[in-house]
């Protein structure tokens, strides 16, 4: 994993670990991150989208030259 997205990944895991999906339903992180259910907070959904854009920026050649935005 690239260092530029590592902080986002850690925040996403932390947010998901505090969600009802993982705590109450005892489902894996990956499964909870994929779905758009009310058991995940809007903060986690935002972090998921930001992490996706960060990873996509690593593949995009224009963004690779300029670097990822934000984080």
C-alpha positions as CSV (number, residue, x, y, z in Angstrom):
1,X,0.0,0.0,0.0
2,X,1.2,3.4,-0.9
3,X,2.0,5.8,1.9
4,X,-0.2,8.5,0.6
5,X,-3.4,6.5,1.2
6,X,-2.3,4.7,4.3
7,X,-3.7,7.3,6.7
8,X,-7.1,7.2,5.0
9,X,-7.1,3.4,5.2
10,X,-6.4,3.5,8.9
11,X,-9.2,6.1,9.5
12,X,-11.6,4.0,7.5
13,X,-10.9,0.9,9.5
14,X,-11.2,2.8,12.7
15,X,-14.5,4.3,11.6
16,X,-15.8,0.9,10.5
17,X,-14.7,-0.8,13.8
18,X,-16.9,1.7,15.7
19,X,-20.0,1.1,13.4
20,X,-22.9,-1.1,14.3
21,X,-22.2,-3.3,11.3
22,X,-19.0,-4.6,12.9
23,X,-19.9,-4.2,16.6
24,X,-23.4,-5.6,16.7
25,X,-23.8,-7.7,13.5
26,X,-20.2,-9.1,13.8
27,X,-19.6,-8.8,10.0
28,X,-16.2,-8.5,8.4
29,X,-14.8,-5.0,7.6
30,X,-14.7,-5.7,3.9
31,X,-18.4,-6.6,3.8
32,X,-19.4,-3.6,5.8
33,X,-17.3,-1.2,3.6
34,X,-19.0,-2.5,0.5
35,X,-22.6,-1.9,1.4
36,X,-24.7,1.3,1.6
37,X,-26.8,0.4,4.7
38,X,-27.8,2.6,7.6
39,X,-25.6,0.6,9.9
40,X,-22.6,2.6,8.6
41,X,-22.3,6.3,9.5
42,X,-22.1,9.0,6.8
43,X,-18.6,9.7,8.0
44,X,-17.5,6.2,7.1
45,X,-19.2,6.5,3.7
46,X,-17.3,9.7,3.1
47,X,-14.0,8.1,4.1
48,X,-14.7,5.2,1.8
49,X,-15.3,7.5,-1.1
50,X,-12.1,9.5,-0.3
51,X,-10.1,6.3,0.0
52,X,-11.5,5.1,-3.4
53,X,-10.5,8.4,-5.0
54,X,-7.0,8.2,-3.5
55,X,-6.5,4.7,-4.8
56,X,-7.8,5.7,-8.2
57,X,-5.4,8.6,-8.3
58,X,-2.5,6.2,-7.9
59,X,-3.5,4.5,-11.2
60,X,-4.3,7.6,-13.1
61,X,-1.0,8.7,-14.9
62,X,-1.8,12.4,-14.7
63,X,-2.4,12.2,-10.9
64,X,0.7,10.1,-10.4
65,X,2.9,12.8,-11.8
66,X,1.2,15.5,-9.7
67,X,0.6,13.4,-6.6
68,X,-2.7,12.7,-4.8
69,X,-4.8,15.6,-3.7
70,X,-5.5,16.3,-0.1
71,X,-4.3,13.7,2.3
